[in-house]
Amino acid sequence: MSYLRFDKTLMGNIEESLSREILRTNRSGAYHCSTIVDCNTRKYHGLLVVPIPHLDDENHVLLSSLDESVIQHGASFNLGLHKYDGDNYSPKGHKYIREFDCEGVPTTIYRVGGVLLRKEKLFVHHEDRILIRYTLVEAHSQTRLQLRPFLAFRSVREYTHENTQANQTYETVSNGIKTCMYDGYPHLFMQLSKANTFHFHPDWYKGLEYTKEQERGYHFNEDLYVPGYFEVQLHKGESIIFSGGTSEIDTKDLGEIFQREAESRTPRSGFKQCLINAAHQFLNKQGEERYILAGYPWFKCRGRDLFISLPGLTLSIDEQEKFHTVMETATKAIYALLHNETSPLRIYETTDPDVLLWAVWCIQQYAKMQSMEEAQERYGKLVQEILMYYIENKHIEAKLHLNGLLHINGKDKALTWMNAMVYGKPVTPRSGYVVEINALWYNALRFGAELLAEETNFCDHLRTVAEKCKQTFKSLFLNEHGYLLDYVDGDNIDWSVRPNMIFAVAFDHSPLEKKEQKNILDIITRELLTPKGIRSLSPKSLGYNPNYVGTQQARDYAYHQGTAWPWLLGFYFEAYLKLHKMSGTSFVERYLIGIEDEMNEHCIGTIAELYDGNPPFKGRGAVSFAMNVAEILRTLYLLNSYDNP
């Protein structure tokens, strides 16, 4: 039985099927995302969503959807599904679905009377092209297939509506047409592998609604342009392929391309295989540069996310070369920052005070998972320059004080991963001495002294600063209740129980004694641990707000005030295994069951951005989040290292 298979009972239940999404990417920024019944519920959904760099830094929906109709004996059966005003779903094609299987190529089986039609979708790697293969498995009489494209030609941040500026002209190309609705956009080439007839019948389908946008407090309806439809004859056992792309293709090659791309896919035959497949989707090749996207469908490449994600997305699944290529791009961005140079690289938020420390942590994982010698050879100079950058107080957002700790001013600007802003002010104004930044700093100093052992004088200085940091860290953050304060800014002390203290336990170099580490882990286990992640705030703390729902403002107020984050589990599990060794593996394995359950929920085969902090711990935010996938993969790597020491 397939690991990711949904039967007709679930597919026919709108409430169940519309809550499950599917994501496919080309590893160069373009993607296909929708629900498993192909009914778009977000403005970000589409069959072909691509970046158009000369327009802006956003993705753009070109081909929103493609409605199929089976024609037999003059009767038309439309397999599409759209939502309109008043909970009106039309044309309700989901009732013909018999099963959906996503273990290999996403496959939908439709039965219409005596017709059994198989639809398989895949995204071509490093090309803006979606391929859909239709196979007529069974038919007792002549069968025709109509394909009706719904076009948007708009940014994922906007909507399109009926207008007179839209260009409705088209040109014929090999077995299809090309069209472009607005200046500045590329042409959309829609072609089939078999000769067909295109019927030009321009029309606007008005008032399509997107329920996820409605839930999130945004505008939620638009009009889509349909230029007409393709019609083709199908024989029993025959397959045809539809191609939607930004360039013309030789249609006689479509069968070979589809087969080659299908064979290169990682089968989603189990938990780890799903995560590996999801990991590959975050890779983003732009020319000669390699990035890690923070998540789909709206995130870009962010510095902190990149460095936290990179070891799990590459090294933990034995893909070292991908680590190297991404780090090559990241290193250029780091040096531009260190030397105060403008960089054309698209890595955002690199000036936050902890980002470069996460880069050191990332290199530390490379040293552990590969070798210290190779890490020193490849990245030793980089680590040295990063540490000097902080020591010489050149960082614009972090200042090294004489007590060995880093100090930040986060009162008016969100500078940590808890970065929600409302009315231009941080929801969580973490300022002064921040616990995870200084845990990162201490770990970086100690690791730097190990990595750069030949630089005797510099390493001695690192150890001296580290010792100051350790002494001050304990006296400042460790309180009489056995956990760590979240931040201390003069007389402003945050006593909230938050997960940021876990890093002081999980990192290889901790300023705390083992007993102190265990007390912290116990408190996190009691107050913050959930089946889907670590809560961002304890239910016992003031301001607990666990449900990430409502308007943008309401969600921002809840973003780090009790919601659960799966990526923090990676550090929690690392800390647990560090303290409990082999005896802790069964506990970690049991807890991963809650994450594996997510492979069949929300966006299937991957992990959502965050979860409500209270039962039923519903997935929220971005449908696929790099740090979450990465840290669960790294957890599996850690577990394996205990099984195979």
C-alpha positions as CSV (number, residue, x, y, z in Angstrom):
1,M,0.0,0.0,0.0
2,S,1.2,3.5,-0.9
3,Y,2.6,5.7,2.0
4,L,0.7,8.7,0.6
5,R,-2.6,7.5,-0.8
6,F,-6.1,8.9,-0.4
7,D,-9.2,7.1,-1.4
8,K,-12.4,8.3,-2.9
9,T,-14.1,8.8,0.5
10,L,-11.6,11.4,1.6
11,M,-11.2,12.9,-1.9
12,G,-15.0,13.4,-2.1
13,N,-15.2,15.1,1.3
14,I,-14.6,18.8,0.6
15,E,-13.7,19.6,4.2
16,E,-11.0,16.9,4.3
17,S,-9.6,17.2,0.8
18,L,-9.4,21.0,0.7
19,S,-7.4,21.0,3.9
20,R,-4.6,19.0,2.3
21,E,-2.2,20.7,-0.1
22,I,0.5,19.6,-2.5
23,L,3.7,21.3,-3.4
24,R,6.2,20.7,-6.3
25,T,9.1,22.9,-7.2
26,N,11.7,23.2,-10.0
27,R,14.5,24.0,-7.5
28,S,15.0,27.4,-9.2
29,G,12.2,29.3,-7.6
30,A,9.2,28.2,-9.6
31,Y,6.5,25.9,-8.1
32,H,3.2,24.3,-8.5
33,C,1.0,24.3,-5.4
34,S,-2.7,23.5,-4.9
35,T,-5.0,21.2,-2.9
36,I,-5.0,17.5,-3.6
37,V,-8.3,17.9,-5.5
38,D,-6.8,20.8,-7.6
39,C,-9.1,23.4,-6.2
40,N,-7.0,26.5,-5.4
41,T,-7.6,27.9,-1.9
42,R,-4.8,30.5,-1.8
43,K,-3.8,33.4,-4.0
44,Y,-0.4,31.7,-4.0
45,H,-1.8,28.5,-5.6
46,G,-1.3,27.8,-9.2
47,L,-0.1,25.2,-11.7
48,L,2.7,27.4,-13.0
49,V,4.0,30.0,-10.6
50,V,7.4,31.5,-11.6
51,P,9.8,34.3,-10.6
52,I,10.1,37.1,-13.1
53,P,13.2,39.0,-11.8
54,H,13.0,41.9,-14.2
55,L,9.5,42.7,-12.8
56,D,10.1,42.4,-9.1
57,D,11.3,40.0,-6.4
58,E,8.0,38.1,-6.2
59,N,6.6,35.0,-7.8
60,H,3.9,35.3,-10.4
61,V,0.9,33.0,-11.2
62,L,0.8,32.5,-14.9
63,L,-1.3,29.3,-15.3
64,S,-3.7,29.2,-12.3
65,S,-5.4,25.9,-13.1
66,L,-6.4,23.5,-15.9
67,D,-9.9,22.1,-16.1
68,E,-10.3,18.7,-17.8
69,S,-13.5,17.5,-19.4
70,V,-14.2,14.0,-20.6
71,I,-16.5,13.9,-23.7
72,Q,-18.5,10.7,-24.5
73,H,-21.6,10.3,-26.6
74,G,-21.9,14.1,-26.8
75,A,-22.0,14.5,-23.0
76,S,-19.4,16.5,-21.2
77,F,-18.1,15.6,-17.7
78,N,-16.0,18.4,-16.2
79,L,-13.4,17.2,-13.7
80,G,-12.5,20.7,-12.4
81,L,-13.3,22.2,-9.1
82,H,-13.6,25.9,-8.1
83,K,-15.2,27.8,-5.2
84,Y,-17.5,30.7,-5.9
85,D,-19.6,33.0,-3.7
86,G,-21.9,31.4,-1.2
87,D,-20.0,28.1,-0.7
88,N,-20.9,27.3,-4.3
89,Y,-18.4,24.7,-5.7
90,S,-18.5,24.2,-9.4
91,P,-18.2,22.0,-11.4
92,K,-17.6,19.5,-8.6
93,G,-15.2,17.3,-10.5
94,H,-13.9,15.8,-7.2
95,K,-16.9,13.5,-7.2
96,Y,-15.3,11.6,-10.0
97,I,-12.0,11.0,-8.2
98,R,-11.4,7.4,-7.1
99,E,-8.0,7.9,-5.6
100,F,-5.0,10.2,-5.3
101,D,-1.5,8.8,-4.8
102,C,1.6,10.9,-4.1
103,E,4.3,8.4,-3.4
104,G,6.0,8.9,-6.7
105,V,4.6,11.3,-9.3
106,P,1.3,12.8,-8.0
107,T,-1.4,10.7,-9.6
108,T,-5.2,11.2,-9.6
109,I,-7.5,8.5,-10.9
110,Y,-11.0,9.6,-12.3
111,R,-13.9,7.4,-13.2
112,V,-16.6,8.8,-15.4
113,G,-19.0,6.0,-16.3
114,G,-17.0,3.5,-18.3
115,V,-14.0,5.9,-18.5
116,L,-11.0,5.5,-16.2
117,L,-8.6,8.4,-16.6
118,R,-5.2,8.7,-14.9
119,K,-3.6,12.2,-14.4
120,E,0.1,12.6,-13.4
121,K,1.7,15.9,-12.7
122,L,5.4,16.8,-12.3
123,F,7.5,20.0,-12.4
124,V,10.6,19.9,-14.6
125,H,13.8,20.6,-12.6
126,H,15.5,24.0,-13.3
127,E,12.9,24.9,-15.9
128,D,9.7,26.9,-15.7
129,R,7.5,24.0,-16.9
130,I,4.7,21.9,-15.6
131,L,4.0,18.6,-17.3
132,I,0.7,16.7,-17.0
133,R,0.3,13.2,-18.4
134,Y,-3.2,11.9,-19.1
135,T,-3.7,8.2,-19.7
136,L,-7.0,6.7,-20.8
137,V,-6.9,3.5,-18.8
138,E,-10.4,2.3,-19.7
139,A,-13.0,3.3,-22.3
140,H,-15.8,1.5,-24.0
141,S,-16.5,4.1,-26.7
142,Q,-14.9,7.1,-28.4
143,T,-13.5,9.5,-25.9
144,R,-12.3,13.1,-26.3
145,L,-10.5,15.2,-23.7
146,Q,-11.0,19.0,-23.4
147,L,-8.4,21.1,-21.5
148,R,-9.5,24.6,-20.4
149,P,-6.7,26.8,-19.0
150,F,-7.4,29.5,-16.4
151,L,-4.9,32.3,-16.7
152,A,-3.9,34.9,-14.1
153,F,-0.6,36.7,-15.0
154,R,-0.2,38.4,-11.7
155,S,2.0,38.6,-8.6
156,V,1.2,36.1,-5.8
157,R,0.6,39.2,-3.6
158,E,-2.2,40.5,-5.8
159,Y,-5.4,39.5,-7.6
160,T,-6.6,39.8,-11.2
161,H,-10.0,41.0,-12.3
162,E,-11.8,41.4,-15.6
163,N,-10.2,44.3,-17.5
164,T,-9.8,45.7,-21.0
165,Q,-6.0,45.9,-20.8
166,A,-5.6,42.1,-20.9
167,N,-4.2,41.0,-24.2
168,Q,-6.4,38.2,-25.6
169,T,-4.4,37.5,-28.7
170,Y,-2.5,34.2,-29.2
171,E,-0.2,32.6,-31.7
172,T,-0.1,29.0,-32.7
173,V,3.0,26.9,-32.0
174,S,3.7,23.2,-32.3
175,N,0.6,21.4,-31.0
176,G,-0.5,24.4,-29.0
177,I,-0.6,28.1,-28.5
178,K,1.4,30.9,-26.8
179,T,-0.2,33.9,-25.2
180,C,0.8,36.8,-22.9
181,M,-1.8,38.8,-21.1
182,Y,0.3,41.9,-20.1
183,D,3.5,43.6,-21.2
184,G,6.6,42.6,-19.2
185,Y,5.5,39.0,-18.7
186,P,6.9,36.1,-20.6
187,H,4.7,34.2,-23.0
188,L,2.9,31.2,-21.7
189,F,3.4,28.2,-24.0
190,M,0.6,25.6,-23.8
191,Q,1.3,22.5,-25.9
192,L,0.3,18.9,-26.1
193,S,2.3,15.8,-27.2
194,K,-0.4,15.0,-29.8
195,A,-2.1,17.0,-32.5
196,N,-5.2,18.7,-31.2
197,T,-7.6,21.5,-31.9
198,F,-7.6,24.8,-29.9
199,H,-11.0,26.5,-29.8
200,F,-10.6,30.2,-29.2
201,H,-13.5,31.2,-26.9
202,P,-12.2,34.0,-24.6
203,D,-14.1,34.5,-21.4
204,W,-13.6,35.7,-17.8
205,Y,-14.7,33.4,-15.0
206,K,-15.7,35.8,-12.2
207,G,-15.7,35.6,-8.5
208,L,-13.5,32.7,-7.7
209,E,-12.9,32.6,-4.0
210,Y,-9.8,31.5,-1.9
211,T,-10.9,30.2,1.5
212,K,-7.4,30.3,3.0
213,E,-7.1,34.0,2.2
214,Q,-10.5,34.6,3.7
215,E,-9.5,32.8,6.9
216,R,-6.4,35.0,7.1
217,G,-8.4,38.2,6.8
218,Y,-7.4,39.2,3.3
219,H,-9.3,39.9,0.1
220,F,-10.2,36.5,-1.3
221,N,-11.8,36.7,-4.7
222,E,-10.6,37.2,-8.3
223,D,-11.5,36.7,-11.9
224,L,-9.5,34.5,-14.2
225,Y,-9.2,34.6,-17.9
226,V,-9.9,31.5,-20.1
227,P,-8.8,31.9,-23.7
228,G,-10.6,28.8,-24.9
229,Y,-9.9,25.1,-24.7
230,F,-7.9,22.4,-26.3
231,E,-9.6,19.3,-27.6
232,V,-8.0,15.9,-28.4
233,Q,-9.1,12.4,-29.2
234,L,-7.9,9.7,-26.8
235,H,-7.8,5.9,-27.4
236,K,-7.8,3.3,-24.7
237,G,-4.3,2.8,-23.3
238,E,-3.0,6.0,-24.9
239,S,-1.2,8.7,-23.0
240,I,-0.9,12.4,-23.9
241,I,1.2,15.1,-22.2
242,F,0.3,18.7,-21.6
243,S,3.1,21.2,-21.2
244,G,2.7,24.6,-19.7
245,G,6.0,26.6,-19.7
246,T,7.6,30.0,-20.4
247,S,9.4,28.6,-23.5
248,E,8.4,26.5,-26.5
249,I,9.3,22.8,-26.4
250,D,9.6,20.1,-29.1
251,T,6.4,18.2,-28.4
252,K,7.8,14.9,-29.7
253,D,10.3,14.9,-26.8
254,L,7.6,15.3,-24.1
255,G,7.2,11.6,-23.4
256,E,10.9,11.1,-22.9
257,I,11.3,14.2,-20.7
258,F,8.4,13.2,-18.5
259,Q,9.8,9.7,-18.0
260,R,13.3,11.0,-17.3
261,E,12.0,13.5,-14.7
262,A,9.7,10.9,-13.1
263,E,12.6,8.5,-12.6
264,S,14.7,11.1,-10.9
265,R,12.2,11.7,-8.2
266,T,12.7,10.5,-4.6
267,P,9.8,8.1,-3.8
268,R,7.8,9.2,-0.8
269,S,7.6,5.7,0.5
270,G,8.3,6.5,4.1
271,F,8.8,9.3,6.7
272,K,12.4,10.0,5.9
273,Q,11.9,9.8,2.1
274,C,9.1,12.4,2.4
275,L,11.5,14.7,4.3
276,I,14.3,14.2,1.8
277,N,12.0,15.1,-1.1
278,A,10.8,18.1,0.8
279,A,14.4,19.1,1.5
280,H,15.2,19.1,-2.2
281,Q,12.4,21.5,-2.8
282,F,14.0,24.3,-0.8
283,L,17.1,24.3,-3.0
284,N,17.1,27.3,-5.3
285,K,19.5,27.7,-8.2
286,Q,19.7,31.2,-9.7
287,G,22.4,31.4,-12.4
288,E,25.7,30.4,-10.7
289,E,24.4,30.9,-7.2
290,R,22.7,28.4,-4.9
291,Y,20.2,29.4,-2.1
292,I,17.9,27.8,0.4
293,L,14.4,29.2,0.4
294,A,13.0,29.6,3.9
295,G,9.7,28.1,2.9
296,Y,6.8,28.0,0.5
297,P,4.8,29.5,-0.9
298,W,5.8,33.1,0.1
299,F,9.3,33.0,1.8
300,K,12.5,34.1,0.2
301,C,16.1,33.2,1.2
302,R,16.8,34.5,4.8
303,G,20.2,34.3,6.4
304,R,19.2,32.8,9.7
305,D,17.0,30.2,8.1
306,L,19.7,29.3,5.6
307,F,22.3,28.6,8.2
308,I,20.0,26.7,10.5
309,S,18.6,24.6,7.7
310,L,21.7,23.8,5.6
311,P,23.2,21.0,7.7
312,G,19.9,19.1,8.0
313,L,18.9,19.6,4.4
314,T,22.2,18.4,3.0
315,L,24.8,16.8,5.4
316,S,22.2,14.7,7.3
317,I,21.2,13.0,4.0
318,D,24.7,12.6,2.7
319,E,24.6,15.4,0.2
320,Q,27.8,17.2,1.0
321,E,28.2,18.8,-2.4
322,K,25.0,20.7,-2.0
323,F,26.2,22.0,1.3
324,H,29.4,23.3,-0.5
325,T,27.6,25.0,-3.3
326,V,25.1,26.8,-1.0
327,M,27.9,27.8,1.3
328,E,29.9,29.2,-1.6
329,T,27.0,31.7,-2.2
330,A,26.5,32.3,1.5
331,T,30.2,33.0,2.0
332,K,30.1,35.7,-0.6
333,A,27.2,37.3,1.2
334,I,29.0,37.1,4.5
335,Y,32.2,38.7,3.2
336,A,30.2,41.5,1.7
337,L,28.7,42.1,5.1
338,L,32.0,41.9,6.9
339,H,33.6,44.4,4.5
340,N,30.6,46.7,4.4
341,E,30.1,46.1,0.7
342,T,26.8,46.1,-1.3
343,S,26.0,42.6,-2.5
344,P,23.7,41.6,-5.4
345,L,23.0,38.2,-3.7
346,R,19.5,37.6,-2.6
347,I,20.0,36.5,1.0
348,Y,17.9,38.7,3.2
349,E,18.1,39.7,6.9
350,T,21.8,39.0,7.2
351,T,22.5,42.0,9.5
352,D,20.5,40.5,12.4
353,P,22.9,40.0,15.3
354,D,22.7,36.2,15.5
355,V,22.9,35.4,11.8
356,L,26.7,35.2,11.6
357,L,26.8,33.1,14.8
358,W,24.4,30.7,13.1
359,A,26.8,30.6,10.2
360,V,29.5,29.5,12.7
361,W,27.2,26.9,14.1
362,C,26.5,25.6,10.6
363,I,30.2,25.2,10.0
364,Q,30.5,23.4,13.3
365,Q,28.0,20.9,12.1
366,Y,30.1,20.4,9.0
367,A,33.1,19.7,11.2
368,K,31.2,17.1,13.2
369,M,29.5,15.4,10.3
370,Q,32.5,15.6,7.9
371,S,35.8,16.3,9.7
372,M,37.4,19.1,11.6
373,E,40.3,19.2,9.2
374,E,38.1,19.7,6.2
375,A,36.1,22.4,8.0
376,Q,39.3,24.2,8.9
377,E,40.6,24.0,5.3
378,R,37.3,25.2,3.8
379,Y,35.9,27.6,6.3
380,G,38.6,28.3,8.9
381,K,39.4,31.8,7.6
382,L,35.7,32.6,7.4
383,V,35.1,31.7,11.0
384,Q,38.1,33.7,12.1
385,E,36.9,36.8,10.3
386,I,33.3,36.4,11.7
387,L,34.6,36.2,15.3
388,M,36.9,39.2,14.8
389,Y,34.0,41.1,13.4
390,Y,32.2,40.7,16.8
391,I,35.3,41.1,18.9
392,E,36.3,44.3,17.2
393,N,32.7,45.6,17.7
394,K,32.1,46.1,14.0
395,H,28.7,44.5,14.0
396,I,26.0,47.2,13.5
397,E,23.4,45.4,15.7
398,A,25.5,43.6,18.3
399,K,28.1,45.1,20.7
400,L,30.6,43.1,22.8
401,H,30.7,44.3,26.4
402,L,33.6,43.9,28.8
403,N,31.7,41.2,30.6
404,G,32.1,38.9,27.5
405,L,28.4,39.1,26.5
406,L,26.8,40.5,23.3
407,H,24.3,43.3,23.8
408,I,21.6,44.3,21.3
409,N,19.0,47.1,21.1
410,G,15.8,45.4,20.1
411,K,13.3,47.8,21.6
412,D,12.2,49.3,18.4
413,K,13.4,46.7,15.9
414,A,12.9,42.9,15.9
415,L,16.4,41.5,15.8
416,T,16.0,37.9,16.8
417,W,14.0,35.0,15.2
418,M,11.0,36.2,17.2
419,N,10.5,38.9,14.7
420,A,6.8,39.7,14.5
421,M,6.0,43.4,14.2
422,V,2.7,45.3,14.7
423,Y,2.4,49.0,14.0
424,G,6.1,49.2,13.4
425,K,7.0,47.8,16.9
426,P,8.2,44.3,17.9
427,V,5.5,42.2,19.5
428,T,8.3,40.6,21.5
429,P,10.8,43.4,22.1
430,R,13.8,41.3,23.1
431,S,16.6,43.7,23.9
432,G,19.8,43.9,25.9
433,Y,21.5,40.6,26.7
434,V,19.4,37.9,24.8
435,V,19.8,34.3,26.0
436,E,20.2,32.4,22.7
437,I,22.4,35.1,21.1
438,N,24.9,34.7,24.0
439,A,24.5,30.9,24.0
440,L,25.5,31.1,20.3
441,W,28.3,33.4,21.1
442,Y,29.8,31.2,23.7
443,N,29.5,28.1,21.5
444,A,31.1,30.0,18.6
445,L,34.0,31.2,20.7
446,R,34.8,27.6,22.0
447,F,34.3,26.1,18.5
448,G,36.5,28.8,17.0
449,A,39.3,28.0,19.5
450,E,39.1,24.3,18.4
451,L,38.9,25.0,14.7
452,L,41.7,27.5,14.6
453,A,44.1,25.7,17.0
454,E,47.1,26.7,15.0
455,E,46.4,30.4,15.5
456,T,47.7,30.3,19.1
457,N,47.4,33.9,20.1
458,F,44.0,34.3,18.6
459,C,42.7,31.1,20.2
460,D,44.0,32.2,23.6
461,H,42.0,35.4,23.2
462,L,38.9,33.5,22.2
463,R,39.2,31.3,25.3
464,T,39.6,34.4,27.5
465,V,36.5,36.0,26.1
466,A,34.7,32.7,26.4
467,E,35.5,32.4,30.0
468,K,34.2,35.9,30.8
469,C,31.1,35.0,28.8
470,K,30.5,31.8,30.7
471,Q,30.8,33.4,34.1
472,T,28.5,36.4,33.3
473,F,26.1,34.1,31.4
474,K,25.3,32.0,34.4
475,S,25.1,34.9,36.9
476,L,22.9,36.9,34.6
477,F,20.5,34.4,33.0
478,L,20.2,31.5,35.5
479,N,17.5,32.2,38.0
480,E,16.5,30.7,41.3
481,H,13.7,28.7,39.6
482,G,16.2,26.7,37.6
483,Y,15.5,28.1,34.1
484,L,17.1,30.9,32.0
485,L,15.7,34.4,31.7
486,D,14.9,35.2,28.1
487,Y,16.6,38.6,28.1
488,V,18.0,41.1,30.5
489,D,18.1,44.8,29.6
490,G,19.1,46.8,32.7
491,D,16.2,46.6,35.1
492,N,14.0,45.2,32.3
493,I,14.1,41.4,32.9
494,D,11.9,38.9,31.0
495,W,10.9,36.0,33.3
496,S,8.8,34.4,30.6
497,V,9.4,30.7,30.1
498,R,10.4,30.5,26.4
499,P,12.2,27.9,24.3
500,N,15.3,30.1,23.6
501,M,17.1,28.7,26.6
502,I,17.2,25.2,24.9
503,F,20.2,26.3,22.8
504,A,22.3,26.7,25.9
505,V,21.7,23.0,26.6
506,A,21.8,21.7,23.0
507,F,25.0,23.3,21.7
508,D,28.2,21.3,22.0
509,H,29.7,24.1,24.2
510,S,27.4,25.1,27.0
511,P,28.2,27.7,29.7
512,L,26.1,25.6,32.1
513,E,26.8,22.5,34.3
514,K,25.1,19.3,33.5
515,K,22.7,19.5,36.4
516,E,21.7,23.0,35.3
517,Q,21.1,21.8,31.8
518,K,18.9,19.0,33.0
519,N,16.7,21.3,35.1
520,I,16.2,23.5,32.0
521,L,15.3,20.5,29.9
522,D,12.8,19.3,32.5
523,I,11.1,22.7,32.5
524,I,10.9,22.8,28.7
525,T,9.5,19.3,28.7
526,R,6.8,20.2,31.3
527,E,5.7,23.6,29.9
528,L,6.7,23.9,26.2
529,L,6.8,20.4,24.6
530,T,3.9,19.5,22.3
531,P,3.5,16.7,19.8
532,K,4.2,19.1,16.9
533,G,6.9,21.4,18.3
534,I,8.2,23.5,21.1
535,R,5.9,26.3,22.3
536,S,7.2,29.8,21.9
537,L,5.8,30.7,25.3
538,S,4.6,28.7,28.3
539,P,0.9,28.6,29.0
540,K,1.8,29.8,32.5
541,S,3.4,32.9,31.2
542,L,1.7,36.2,30.8
543,G,0.5,36.8,27.2
544,Y,0.1,33.2,26.2
545,N,-1.7,33.2,22.8
546,P,-1.5,29.7,21.2
547,N,-3.8,30.0,18.2
548,Y,-2.4,31.4,15.0
549,V,-5.7,32.5,13.4
550,G,-7.5,35.6,12.3
551,T,-6.3,38.8,10.6
552,Q,-2.6,39.6,10.0
553,Q,-2.5,41.7,13.1
554,A,-4.1,39.0,15.3
555,R,-1.7,36.4,13.9
556,D,1.3,38.6,14.5
557,Y,0.3,38.9,18.1
558,A,0.2,35.1,18.4
559,Y,3.2,34.3,16.2
560,H,5.7,33.8,19.1
561,Q,3.4,33.9,22.0
562,G,2.5,30.2,22.4
563,T,2.5,28.7,19.0
564,A,4.6,25.5,18.5
565,W,7.6,25.4,16.2
566,P,8.9,22.0,14.9
567,W,12.4,23.2,14.2
568,L,13.0,23.8,17.9
569,L,12.4,20.1,18.4
570,G,15.7,19.4,16.7
571,F,17.6,21.3,19.4
572,Y,15.4,19.9,22.1
573,F,16.0,16.3,21.0
574,E,19.7,17.0,20.6
575,A,19.8,18.3,24.2
576,Y,17.8,15.3,25.4
577,L,20.1,12.8,23.7
578,K,23.2,14.7,25.0
579,L,22.0,14.3,28.6
580,H,20.4,10.8,28.4
581,K,22.6,9.2,25.7
582,M,21.4,5.9,24.3
583,S,18.6,5.6,26.9
584,G,16.9,8.7,25.4
585,T,16.6,7.4,21.9
586,S,13.2,5.6,22.5
587,F,11.7,8.8,23.9
588,V,12.8,10.8,20.8
589,E,11.5,8.0,18.4
590,R,8.1,8.0,20.1
591,Y,7.8,11.8,19.8
592,L,8.7,11.8,16.1
593,I,5.4,9.9,15.6
594,G,3.6,13.2,16.0
595,I,5.6,14.7,13.2
596,E,5.2,11.7,11.0
597,D,1.5,12.1,11.2
598,E,1.9,15.4,9.5
599,M,3.0,13.7,6.3
600,N,-0.7,13.1,5.5
601,E,-1.9,16.5,6.7
602,H,-1.7,20.2,5.7
603,C,0.8,20.1,2.9
604,I,1.4,16.4,2.4
605,G,4.9,15.0,2.6
606,T,6.3,18.0,4.4
607,I,6.0,20.1,7.6
608,A,4.1,23.4,8.0
609,E,5.7,26.6,9.4
610,L,4.1,26.4,12.9
611,Y,1.3,24.8,14.8
612,D,-1.2,26.0,17.3
613,G,0.1,25.6,20.9
614,N,-3.1,23.9,22.1
615,P,-4.8,20.7,20.9
616,P,-5.5,19.7,18.2
617,F,-2.2,21.5,17.3
618,K,-3.4,22.5,13.8
619,G,-0.8,23.4,11.2
620,R,-0.6,27.1,10.2
621,G,1.4,29.5,8.2
622,A,3.6,28.5,5.2
623,V,2.8,25.0,3.9
624,S,6.4,23.9,3.9
625,F,9.2,25.3,6.1
626,A,12.9,24.7,5.6
627,M,14.1,24.8,9.2
628,N,11.4,22.4,10.3
629,V,12.2,19.8,7.7
630,A,16.0,20.3,8.3
631,E,15.9,19.8,12.0
632,I,13.8,16.7,11.9
633,L,16.2,15.2,9.3
634,R,19.1,16.2,11.6
635,T,17.3,14.5,14.5
636,L,17.0,11.3,12.4
637,Y,20.8,11.6,11.7
638,L,21.5,12.0,15.4
639,L,19.4,9.0,16.2
640,N,21.2,6.9,13.6
641,S,24.6,7.9,15.1
642,Y,23.5,6.4,18.4
643,D,22.3,3.2,16.7
644,N,25.6,3.1,14.7
645,P,28.3,4.7,16.9
